[in-house]
Amino acid sequence: MDIKTVFAVVESCVKVAAIVIGASWTYWKFVIQRESEPATDIDIDVAFVGKQDAKWIIEITVTLENKSQVRLRYEDFQISTRYLLPEDKIEDGDPKLNYQLHAMRTIDDRIGGKKRFFANVEYLNPKQVFRQRYITYVPGDATFVWVQTKFFFRLKGKEKVNSQRIFAVPNERVSADSP
């Protein structure tokens, strides 16, 4: 066997090995680890800024973190804010709510039941953290505020992502200088 034949065989073996390694890596990343699929972390916070005109002015902050390796495109980022008043009864919701707390009061009633949406962003880059803020108000005598969010990823079809948290309303006025 001459030297050219040896180099040709070695070259073919290296190419085959590179293809096998590349295919294995791709299979590992995108099938086993599923890095091409959406992976987000959502956190919701409410800051009770202060009272004015017998209403609590609140700032709702939703933090989105893209934990995947691909840009995530989303749409229809909706926010729903419900609240309880002192006279409201505590009851389980219906099966549609998975028997969670029934809180019938919502700030959407002030705009004729229309839905409220966050604006100005439609994607998250890999490993990006983004904070969406929504400023609104609830009645001054509200006792709890329940914030729910949902949005849809633009992938194969639409995949819904949602989150929720409930917050106790402070008992006394919070000053702008409070931590």
Phi, psi and omega in degrees: 000129181274171185296325179295320180293318178300312179297323179295318179294314179299316179300317179296318179296320179295318179297315179297316179298319179296318179296316180296316180295315179298317179294320179296316179298315179298315179299316180299311184292313191258345177252308182286306182276345177056044183288346179273355181265155181295139175217107183234157172238131181238133175228142181240138176221149176235127174253124176272100189289316180167176180254141176208135176056039179061030179225147173276123171274126183234149174243116180264125178241125176247121180259123177251134175232125177273109181264000182269180182260007182233156175293133180252121177261132179225165181212166177053052180283101189257146176234135178233127181238118179247162179208161176245146173252161184305328183276354182289139177277149177266116182220156173286147175280182181276178180303327179301329178267007185058033178062023174286174181310134176268110178236101189277345182274134180217149178290345178295338178300330181291340180243034175070026178080003177295159179273150178254140183231147168286157181236173163078001175218141179229002178209160173232128176284162179306135177065011181279145173243130182224139179249123174260138179236145178223125182250128183206198179213159172230162179303148182296338180262010177299146180254329179219149175235128182243115182252129177236140177229153172204150174208171183237134172278142174269090178233215174290099189079207177235134177247126183272137175233129179219163181206161179203153174208153177241144184230140173279136177280135179301148181282337182230168182297136176258129180275160179296339181271356182289148179288000000 
